Amino acid sequence: MDKAHSVLSPSSAEKWLNCPGSALLEQAITEATGDNGSSAAAHEGTVAHALAAERVSARLGIDMSGERDTVLTVAYAAGEVTGEMEECADMYAAYIGGMYDGMKQCGAVAVSIEQRVDLSGVAPGCFGTADCILRGEDTEGAVVHIFDYKFGQGVRVDAELNSQLMLYAYGVLRGVADDTAVVLHIVQPRVAHGVSHWRTTAGDIRYWVLGTARAAAAAALQDGAECRAGQWCRFCRARVCCKALQVRSTATGMPDVRLISDEDLGRNVLPLIPQMRAWLSAVEDYALERAIGGAVIPGWRVGHGRSVRRITDPAEVHKRLAAAGYDDSDIVKPEELVSLTELEKIVGRKKFAMLCSDLIDKPEGKAKLMPTADDEAGDFKKISE
């Protein structure tokens, strides 16, 4: 599996397509700090993708003997592969397997897993890695299916007009006729409505890339490119120093909320909340970092939150209290189950539900506002079954 990333990667296309200035700003931050933005969540995603690729290969009958990804080998040894991760990978493999079986009824199917896609025709050095590609025919004729597996659960991603997948498709479709059907799939098992797909054509993909994406990429590689604030800011590493986001986040002022119309709430105010939170959180983190480093920020100082005492050596404490005559019934906590989330990770969601579903109660959650678009997508579990 290729771990490299280009400045204008397809995975960050939503940012540089909408905010040309973000690409070089993020690159400058990486070069200045030496921090490439890696995290525990990113590592978990890498492991999950390696496992998913292995399970898809097994489902489609591709011999992978002796070729297990090094990341996956290390992850198994370190105990990083959880029951939930395996269950999600199996669901993903089953979904692709269903598409594959349907195509096989119409003829031969060419399979590519973790294929590097050259996009240098969009921008110099641009490339990506498509998780899975199926080429063949269905009942309507020639078709190419492109799948993207997402293990994250924070933000639901939709396949329709998905810039990352459209760029992958452009790189995959060289030599393919314009009227060839292209189906883009997002498979995200850990979120509600976690699967979506969108059917288009090779010609429409090329029209978008040549008419929109290529020009946006050229603009993003120019020094001093314009920054534009929007929902894409939430994952941008440059948000703390972005003037456009600062202006957008503070432009609304503080009107009495009762004076805001329902129309303004839905169209102009509520969409700003994630951006404002992202910017304010980044500002707070940056200010703390500066203050810890010795900077004087007028009116503010470095303090410490509430600290919880902890026992550094429980066995020794137990030994000393027992020697002092205290009974275990008074000083030792009874054994208890780990959390429900941990149990599902260890056992796997489906198996745990089979064994204990009648012993689980899930009360209705606290009411919250959600975009109506979340109600329009299909449910992954229903489709995969």
The 8 nearest C-alpha neighbors of each residue, nearest first, counted from 0:
[[1, 2, 113, 68, 49, 114, 128, 115],
 [2, 0, 3, 128, 115, 113, 4, 114],
 [3, 1, 0, 4, 45, 128, 127, 115],
 [4, 2, 1, 5, 127, 126, 0, 128],
 [3, 5, 8, 2, 6, 127, 126, 7],
 [4, 6, 8, 7, 125, 124, 126, 3],
 [7, 5, 8, 22, 4, 26, 125, 23],
 [8, 6, 5, 125, 9, 22, 11, 12],
 [7, 9, 5, 10, 11, 6, 125, 4],
 [8, 10, 163, 12, 11, 127, 166, 7],
 [11, 9, 8, 163, 12, 127, 13, 162],
 [12, 10, 9, 8, 13, 14, 15, 7],
 [13, 11, 9, 14, 15, 10, 16, 163],
 [12, 14, 16, 11, 15, 17, 231, 162],
 [15, 13, 12, 231, 17, 18, 16, 11],
 [14, 16, 19, 18, 12, 17, 13, 22],
 [17, 15, 13, 215, 14, 12, 18, 19],
 [16, 18, 15, 14, 13, 19, 227, 231],
 [17, 19, 227, 15, 226, 14, 20, 21],
 [20, 18, 219, 15, 21, 224, 225, 218],
 [19, 21, 224, 226, 225, 18, 22, 219],
 [20, 22, 24, 19, 18, 23, 25, 15],
 [23, 21, 25, 24, 20, 15, 219, 26],
 [22, 24, 26, 25, 21, 27, 20, 220],
 [25, 23, 27, 21, 26, 22, 237, 28],
 [26, 24, 28, 22, 27, 23, 237, 236],
 [25, 27, 23, 29, 24, 28, 30, 22],
 [26, 28, 30, 24, 25, 29, 31, 23],
 [29, 27, 31, 25, 26, 30, 32, 24],
 [28, 30, 26, 34, 33, 35, 32, 27],
 [31, 29, 27, 33, 28, 32, 26, 34],
 [30, 32, 28, 29, 33, 27, 34, 26],
 [33, 31, 34, 29, 30, 28, 35, 27],
 [32, 34, 29, 30, 31, 35, 28, 36],
 [33, 35, 32, 29, 36, 37, 30, 28],
 [34, 36, 29, 37, 33, 32, 30, 28],
 [37, 35, 34, 38, 29, 236, 41, 33],
 [36, 38, 35, 41, 39, 34, 42, 40],
 [39, 37, 41, 40, 42, 36, 43, 35],
 [38, 40, 42, 41, 43, 37, 44, 45],
 [39, 41, 43, 38, 42, 44, 151, 37],
 [42, 40, 44, 38, 43, 39, 37, 45],
 [43, 41, 45, 39, 44, 40, 38, 46],
 [42, 44, 40, 46, 41, 45, 47, 39],
 [45, 43, 47, 41, 42, 46, 150, 48],
 [44, 46, 42, 48, 43, 47, 41, 49],
 [45, 47, 49, 43, 44, 48, 71, 50],
 [46, 48, 44, 50, 45, 49, 51, 43],
 [49, 47, 51, 45, 50, 46, 44, 52],
 [48, 50, 46, 52, 51, 47, 71, 45],
 [49, 51, 53, 47, 48, 52, 54, 46],
 [52, 50, 88, 48, 54, 53, 49, 47],
 [53, 51, 49, 55, 50, 54, 48, 56],
 [52, 54, 50, 56, 51, 55, 57, 49],
 [53, 55, 57, 51, 56, 52, 92, 58],
 [56, 54, 92, 58, 52, 57, 53, 51],
 [57, 55, 61, 53, 59, 54, 58, 60],
 [56, 58, 54, 60, 55, 59, 61, 53],
 [59, 57, 55, 56, 60, 54, 92, 96],
 [60, 58, 56, 57, 61, 55, 96, 99],
 [61, 59, 57, 58, 56, 62, 55, 63],
 [60, 62, 56, 59, 57, 63, 58, 55],
 [61, 63, 64, 60, 56, 57, 66, 65],
 [62, 64, 66, 61, 65, 67, 56, 53],
 [65, 63, 66, 62, 67, 61, 57, 53],
 [64, 66, 67, 63, 62, 68, 69, 72],
 [65, 67, 63, 64, 68, 69, 62, 53],
 [68, 66, 65, 69, 72, 63, 71, 64],
 [67, 69, 71, 70, 66, 72, 49, 0],
 [70, 68, 72, 71, 73, 67, 74, 66],
 [71, 69, 73, 68, 72, 74, 46, 49],
 [70, 72, 74, 68, 69, 73, 46, 49],
 [71, 73, 69, 75, 74, 70, 68, 76],
 [72, 74, 76, 70, 71, 75, 77, 69],
 [75, 73, 71, 79, 77, 76, 72, 70],
 [76, 74, 78, 72, 77, 73, 80, 79],
 [75, 77, 73, 74, 78, 72, 79, 71],
 [78, 76, 74, 75, 79, 73, 80, 72],
 [77, 79, 75, 76, 80, 74, 81, 73],
 [80, 78, 74, 77, 75, 81, 76, 43],
 [81, 79, 78, 75, 74, 84, 82, 85],
 [82, 80, 84, 83, 344, 79, 345, 85],
 [81, 83, 347, 344, 345, 85, 84, 346],
 [82, 84, 344, 86, 347, 81, 85, 87],
 [85, 83, 81, 87, 82, 86, 88, 80],
 [86, 84, 88, 82, 83, 87, 89, 81],
 [85, 87, 83, 89, 88, 84, 82, 347],
 [88, 86, 90, 84, 89, 85, 188, 83],
 [87, 89, 51, 91, 85, 90, 86, 92],
 [88, 90, 92, 86, 87, 91, 93, 85],
 [91, 89, 87, 93, 88, 92, 94, 86],
 [90, 92, 88, 94, 89, 93, 87, 95],
 [93, 91, 55, 89, 95, 94, 90, 96],
 [94, 92, 96, 90, 91, 95, 89, 97],
 [95, 93, 91, 383, 97, 96, 92, 90],
 [96, 94, 98, 92, 97, 93, 99, 91],
 [97, 95, 93, 99, 94, 98, 92, 100],
 [96, 98, 100, 94, 95, 99, 93, 101],
 [99, 97, 95, 101, 96, 100, 102, 94],
 [98, 100, 96, 102, 97, 101, 103, 95],
 [101, 99, 103, 97, 102, 98, 96, 104],
 [102, 100, 98, 99, 103, 104, 97, 137],
 [101, 103, 99, 104, 137, 105, 100, 136],
 [104, 102, 106, 100, 105, 101, 107, 99],
 [103, 105, 102, 101, 106, 100, 137, 107],
 [104, 106, 103, 102, 137, 136, 138, 107],
 [107, 105, 103, 104, 108, 136, 102, 135],
 [106, 108, 103, 135, 109, 105, 102, 136],
 [107, 109, 135, 134, 103, 110, 133, 106],
 [110, 108, 134, 133, 135, 107, 111, 132],
 [109, 111, 133, 132, 108, 134, 112, 131],
 [112, 110, 132, 131, 114, 133, 113, 109],
 [111, 113, 131, 114, 130, 132, 52, 110],
 [114, 112, 130, 129, 128, 131, 0, 115],
 [115, 113, 129, 128, 112, 111, 116, 130],
 [114, 116, 128, 127, 129, 113, 117, 126],
 [117, 115, 127, 126, 170, 128, 114, 118],
 [116, 118, 126, 170, 119, 115, 125, 127],
 [119, 117, 126, 125, 120, 121, 170, 116],
 [118, 120, 123, 125, 122, 121, 124, 117],
 [121, 119, 118, 122, 123, 117, 125, 213],
 [120, 122, 213, 119, 118, 216, 125, 123],
 [121, 123, 119, 125, 120, 216, 124, 118],
 [124, 122, 119, 125, 121, 120, 118, 7],
 [125, 123, 119, 5, 122, 126, 118, 6],
 [126, 124, 118, 119, 122, 123, 5, 7],
 [127, 125, 117, 118, 116, 8, 124, 5],
 [126, 128, 116, 115, 9, 8, 129, 117],
 [127, 129, 115, 114, 116, 113, 130, 126],
 [128, 130, 114, 113, 131, 167, 115, 127],
 [131, 129, 113, 147, 112, 146, 128, 148],
 [130, 132, 112, 146, 111, 129, 113, 145],
 [131, 133, 145, 111, 144, 110, 146, 112],
 [134, 132, 110, 144, 109, 143, 108, 145],
 [135, 133, 143, 109, 108, 142, 144, 132],
 [136, 134, 108, 142, 141, 107, 109, 143],
 [137, 135, 141, 140, 142, 102, 105, 106],
 [136, 138, 102, 140, 139, 105, 141, 142],
 [137, 139, 140, 136, 105, 102, 141, 101],
 [140, 138, 137, 141, 136, 142, 180, 105],
 [141, 139, 136, 137, 138, 142, 180, 179],
 [140, 142, 136, 179, 135, 180, 137, 139],
 [141, 143, 180, 136, 135, 181, 179, 134],
 [142, 144, 134, 181, 133, 182, 180, 135],
 [143, 145, 182, 133, 132, 181, 183, 134],
 [146, 144, 132, 183, 131, 184, 182, 143],
 [147, 145, 184, 131, 130, 185, 183, 132],
 [146, 148, 185, 130, 184, 186, 149, 129],
 [149, 147, 186, 187, 185, 146, 150, 130],
 [148, 150, 187, 151, 186, 147, 185, 188],
 [151, 149, 187, 44, 152, 148, 47, 189],
 [152, 150, 149, 153, 189, 44, 187, 154],
 [151, 153, 189, 190, 154, 150, 155, 187],
 [152, 154, 151, 155, 190, 189, 150, 156],
 [155, 153, 152, 156, 151, 190, 187, 157],
 [154, 156, 190, 157, 153, 152, 193, 187],
 [157, 155, 154, 158, 185, 187, 193, 161],
 [156, 158, 159, 195, 185, 161, 155, 196],
 [159, 157, 161, 196, 185, 195, 184, 197],
 [160, 158, 197, 161, 157, 196, 183, 195],
 [159, 161, 162, 158, 165, 197, 157, 164],
 [162, 160, 158, 159, 164, 163, 165, 157],
 [161, 163, 165, 164, 160, 12, 166, 13],
 [164, 162, 9, 166, 10, 165, 161, 12],
 [163, 165, 167, 166, 162, 161, 168, 183],
 [166, 164, 168, 162, 167, 163, 161, 169],
 [167, 165, 169, 168, 164, 163, 162, 9],
 [166, 168, 164, 170, 165, 169, 171, 163],
 [169, 167, 165, 171, 166, 170, 172, 164],
 [170, 168, 166, 172, 167, 171, 205, 165],
 [171, 169, 167, 168, 116, 118, 172, 117],
 [170, 172, 168, 169, 173, 167, 116, 117],
 [173, 171, 175, 169, 170, 168, 174, 201],
 [172, 174, 175, 171, 170, 169, 176, 168],
 [173, 175, 172, 176, 171, 177, 201, 170],
 [174, 176, 172, 173, 177, 179, 201, 178],
 [177, 175, 178, 179, 174, 201, 202, 172],
 [178, 176, 202, 201, 179, 175, 200, 203],
 [177, 179, 176, 200, 201, 202, 180, 175],
 [180, 178, 177, 176, 200, 201, 141, 142],
 [179, 181, 200, 142, 199, 178, 141, 143],
 [182, 180, 143, 200, 199, 142, 198, 144],
 [183, 181, 198, 144, 197, 199, 143, 145],
 [182, 184, 145, 197, 196, 144, 158, 146],
 [185, 183, 196, 146, 158, 195, 145, 147],
 [184, 186, 147, 195, 158, 194, 146, 148],
 [185, 187, 194, 148, 193, 149, 188, 147],
 [186, 188, 193, 149, 189, 150, 194, 148],
 [189, 187, 193, 190, 87, 186, 379, 150],
 [188, 190, 152, 187, 150, 193, 151, 191],
 [191, 189, 193, 152, 188, 187, 192, 155],
 [190, 192, 193, 378, 189, 379, 188, 155],
 [378, 193, 191, 377, 379, 376, 194, 190],
 [192, 194, 187, 379, 190, 191, 188, 378],
 [195, 193, 186, 379, 185, 192, 187, 378],
 [194, 196, 185, 158, 184, 157, 377, 376],
 [197, 195, 184, 158, 183, 185, 182, 159],
 [196, 198, 159, 183, 182, 158, 199, 184],
 [199, 197, 182, 181, 183, 196, 180, 200],
 [198, 200, 181, 180, 182, 197, 203, 201],
 [201, 199, 180, 181, 203, 202, 179, 178],
 [200, 202, 177, 204, 203, 179, 181, 178],
 [203, 201, 177, 205, 200, 204, 206, 178],
 [202, 204, 206, 200, 205, 201, 207, 199],
 [205, 203, 201, 207, 202, 206, 208, 165],
 [204, 206, 208, 202, 207, 203, 209, 169],
 [205, 207, 203, 209, 204, 208, 210, 202],
 [208, 206, 210, 204, 211, 205, 209, 203],
 [207, 209, 212, 205, 211, 210, 206, 213],
 [210, 208, 206, 213, 207, 211, 205, 212],
 [209, 211, 207, 208, 206, 212, 213, 214],
 [212, 210, 207, 208, 214, 213, 209, 215],
 [211, 213, 208, 215, 214, 216, 209, 210],
 [212, 214, 121, 216, 215, 209, 211, 208],
 [213, 215, 217, 216, 212, 211, 218, 210],
 [216, 214, 212, 218, 217, 213, 16, 219],
 [217, 215, 219, 213, 218, 214, 122, 212],
 [216, 218, 214, 220, 215, 219, 213, 221],
 [217, 219, 215, 216, 221, 220, 19, 214],
 [220, 218, 19, 216, 217, 221, 20, 215],
 [221, 219, 217, 218, 216, 222, 23, 22],
 [220, 222, 218, 219, 224, 223, 217, 20],
 [223, 221, 224, 220, 23, 20, 219, 218],
 [222, 224, 221, 225, 20, 23, 226, 219],
 [225, 223, 20, 222, 221, 19, 219, 218],
 [224, 226, 20, 19, 223, 227, 18, 21],
 [225, 227, 20, 18, 243, 19, 21, 224],
 [228, 226, 18, 243, 225, 229, 17, 244],
 [229, 227, 244, 243, 232, 247, 226, 18],
 [228, 230, 231, 232, 227, 274, 244, 271],
 [229, 231, 232, 274, 233, 273, 228, 270],
 [230, 232, 14, 229, 233, 13, 234, 235],
 [233, 231, 235, 230, 234, 229, 228, 274],
 [232, 234, 277, 231, 235, 274, 230, 273],
 [235, 233, 232, 236, 231, 238, 277, 14],
 [236, 234, 232, 237, 238, 233, 231, 21],
 [235, 237, 238, 25, 234, 239, 28, 36],
 [238, 236, 235, 25, 239, 240, 24, 241],
 [237, 239, 241, 240, 236, 235, 278, 232],
 [238, 240, 281, 282, 237, 241, 278, 285],
 [241, 239, 238, 237, 242, 245, 282, 244],
 [240, 242, 238, 244, 243, 239, 237, 245],
 [243, 241, 245, 244, 246, 240, 226, 238],
 [244, 242, 246, 245, 241, 228, 227, 226],
 [245, 243, 228, 247, 246, 242, 241, 248],
 [244, 246, 242, 248, 243, 247, 249, 241],
 [245, 247, 243, 249, 244, 248, 250, 242],
 [248, 246, 244, 250, 245, 249, 243, 228],
 [249, 247, 275, 245, 246, 244, 250, 274],
 [248, 250, 246, 247, 251, 252, 245, 275],
 [251, 249, 247, 252, 246, 248, 245, 253],
 [250, 252, 249, 253, 248, 247, 254, 268],
 [251, 253, 250, 249, 254, 248, 255, 247],
 [252, 254, 251, 255, 256, 249, 250, 259],
 [255, 253, 256, 252, 258, 259, 251, 257],
 [254, 256, 257, 258, 253, 259, 252, 260],
 [255, 257, 258, 259, 254, 253, 260, 264],
 [258, 256, 255, 259, 260, 254, 261, 264],
 [257, 259, 256, 255, 260, 254, 261, 263],
 [260, 258, 256, 257, 263, 264, 261, 255],
 [261, 259, 263, 262, 264, 258, 257, 265],
 [260, 262, 264, 263, 265, 259, 266, 258],
 [261, 263, 260, 265, 264, 266, 267, 259],
 [264, 262, 267, 260, 266, 261, 265, 268],
 [265, 263, 268, 261, 262, 269, 266, 267],
 [266, 264, 262, 263, 269, 267, 261, 268],
 [267, 265, 263, 264, 262, 268, 270, 269],
 [266, 268, 263, 264, 265, 270, 269, 271],
 [267, 269, 264, 271, 270, 263, 266, 265],
 [268, 270, 271, 272, 264, 265, 267, 266],
 [271, 269, 268, 272, 267, 266, 273, 265],
 [272, 270, 269, 274, 268, 273, 275, 267],
 [271, 273, 275, 274, 269, 270, 276, 268],
 [274, 272, 276, 275, 271, 277, 270, 233],
 [275, 273, 277, 271, 276, 272, 278, 230],
 [274, 276, 248, 272, 278, 277, 273, 279],
 [275, 277, 273, 279, 274, 278, 280, 272],
 [278, 276, 274, 280, 275, 233, 279, 273],
 [277, 279, 281, 275, 280, 276, 238, 239],
 [280, 278, 282, 276, 281, 277, 275, 283],
 [281, 279, 283, 277, 282, 278, 276, 284],
 [280, 282, 239, 278, 284, 279, 283, 285],
 [283, 281, 279, 285, 280, 239, 284, 286],
 [282, 284, 280, 286, 281, 285, 279, 287],
 [285, 283, 281, 287, 282, 286, 288, 280],
 [284, 286, 288, 282, 287, 283, 281, 289],
 [285, 287, 289, 283, 288, 284, 282, 290],
 [288, 286, 290, 284, 289, 285, 291, 283],
 [287, 289, 285, 291, 286, 290, 292, 284],
 [290, 288, 292, 286, 287, 294, 291, 285],
 [291, 289, 294, 287, 293, 292, 288, 286],
 [292, 290, 288, 293, 289, 287, 301, 294],
 [291, 293, 289, 290, 294, 288, 287, 295],
 [294, 292, 290, 291, 295, 289, 288, 296],
 [293, 295, 290, 289, 292, 296, 291, 286],
 [294, 296, 297, 290, 293, 300, 299, 289],
 [295, 297, 299, 294, 298, 290, 300, 286],
 [298, 296, 299, 295, 300, 294, 290, 286],
 [297, 299, 296, 300, 295, 301, 290, 286],
 [300, 298, 296, 297, 301, 295, 290, 302],
 [301, 299, 302, 290, 298, 296, 295, 297],
 [300, 302, 290, 291, 303, 299, 287, 288],
 [303, 301, 300, 304, 299, 287, 291, 305],
 [302, 304, 305, 301, 306, 300, 287, 291],
 [305, 303, 306, 302, 307, 301, 300, 308],
 [304, 306, 307, 303, 308, 302, 309, 301],
 [307, 305, 304, 308, 303, 309, 302, 310],
 [308, 306, 309, 305, 304, 310, 303, 311],
 [309, 307, 306, 310, 311, 305, 312, 304],
 [308, 310, 311, 307, 312, 313, 306, 316],
 [311, 309, 312, 313, 308, 316, 314, 315],
 [310, 312, 309, 313, 316, 315, 314, 308],
 [311, 313, 315, 314, 310, 316, 317, 309],
 [314, 312, 316, 315, 310, 317, 311, 318],
 [315, 313, 317, 316, 312, 318, 319, 311],
 [316, 314, 318, 317, 313, 312, 319, 320],
 [315, 317, 313, 319, 318, 314, 320, 312],
 [318, 316, 314, 320, 315, 319, 321, 313],
 [317, 319, 315, 321, 316, 320, 322, 314],
 [318, 320, 322, 316, 321, 317, 315, 323],
 [321, 319, 323, 317, 322, 318, 325, 316],
 [322, 320, 325, 324, 318, 323, 319, 317],
 [323, 321, 319, 324, 320, 318, 325, 317],
 [322, 324, 320, 321, 325, 319, 318, 326],
 [323, 325, 321, 322, 326, 320, 319, 327],
 [324, 326, 321, 320, 323, 327, 329, 330],
 [327, 325, 328, 329, 324, 321, 330, 320],
 [328, 326, 330, 331, 329, 325, 321, 332],
 [329, 327, 326, 330, 331, 332, 333, 325],
 [330, 328, 327, 326, 331, 325, 332, 333],
 [329, 331, 327, 328, 326, 332, 325, 317],
 [332, 330, 327, 328, 329, 333, 317, 326],
 [331, 333, 334, 330, 328, 329, 327, 335],
 [334, 332, 335, 331, 328, 330, 327, 329],
 [335, 333, 332, 336, 331, 337, 328, 327],
 [334, 336, 333, 337, 332, 338, 339, 331],
 [337, 335, 338, 334, 342, 339, 341, 333],
 [336, 338, 341, 342, 335, 339, 340, 334],
 [339, 337, 341, 340, 342, 336, 343, 335],
 [338, 340, 342, 341, 343, 337, 336, 344],
 [341, 339, 343, 338, 342, 344, 337, 345],
 [340, 342, 344, 338, 343, 339, 345, 337],
 [341, 343, 339, 345, 344, 340, 346, 338],
 [344, 342, 347, 348, 346, 340, 341, 345],
 [343, 345, 82, 83, 341, 81, 347, 342],
 [344, 346, 82, 342, 343, 347, 81, 341],
 [345, 347, 343, 82, 344, 351, 342, 350],
 [348, 346, 82, 343, 83, 344, 350, 349],
 [349, 347, 343, 351, 350, 352, 83, 346],
 [348, 350, 352, 351, 347, 353, 86, 346],
 [349, 351, 353, 352, 347, 348, 354, 346],
 [350, 352, 354, 348, 353, 349, 346, 355],
 [353, 351, 356, 349, 355, 350, 354, 348],
 [354, 352, 350, 351, 355, 356, 349, 348],
 [353, 355, 351, 352, 350, 356, 357, 349],
 [354, 356, 352, 358, 357, 351, 353, 359],
 [357, 355, 352, 358, 359, 353, 354, 351],
 [358, 356, 355, 359, 360, 352, 354, 353],
 [359, 357, 356, 355, 360, 354, 352, 361],
 [360, 358, 356, 357, 361, 355, 352, 339],
 [361, 359, 362, 358, 357, 356, 363, 355],
 [360, 362, 363, 359, 364, 358, 356, 357],
 [363, 361, 364, 360, 365, 359, 366, 358],
 [362, 364, 361, 365, 366, 360, 367, 359],
 [365, 363, 362, 366, 361, 367, 360, 368],
 [364, 366, 367, 363, 362, 368, 361, 369],
 [365, 367, 364, 368, 363, 369, 362, 370],
 [368, 366, 365, 369, 364, 370, 363, 269],
 [367, 369, 370, 366, 371, 269, 365, 265],
 [368, 370, 371, 367, 373, 372, 374, 366],
 [371, 369, 372, 373, 368, 374, 265, 270],
 [370, 372, 373, 374, 369, 375, 368, 376],
 [373, 371, 370, 374, 375, 376, 369, 157],
 [372, 374, 371, 375, 370, 376, 369, 192],
 [375, 373, 372, 371, 376, 370, 192, 377],
 [374, 376, 372, 373, 377, 371, 192, 378],
 [377, 375, 192, 374, 373, 378, 195, 372],
 [378, 376, 192, 379, 194, 195, 375, 382],
 [192, 377, 379, 381, 380, 193, 382, 194],
 [380, 378, 194, 193, 382, 192, 381, 383],
 [379, 381, 383, 382, 378, 384, 188, 193],
 [382, 380, 384, 378, 379, 383, 377, 192],
 [381, 383, 379, 384, 380, 378, 377, 194],
 [384, 382, 380, 94, 381, 379, 93, 90],
 [383, 381, 382, 380, 94, 379, 93, 90]]
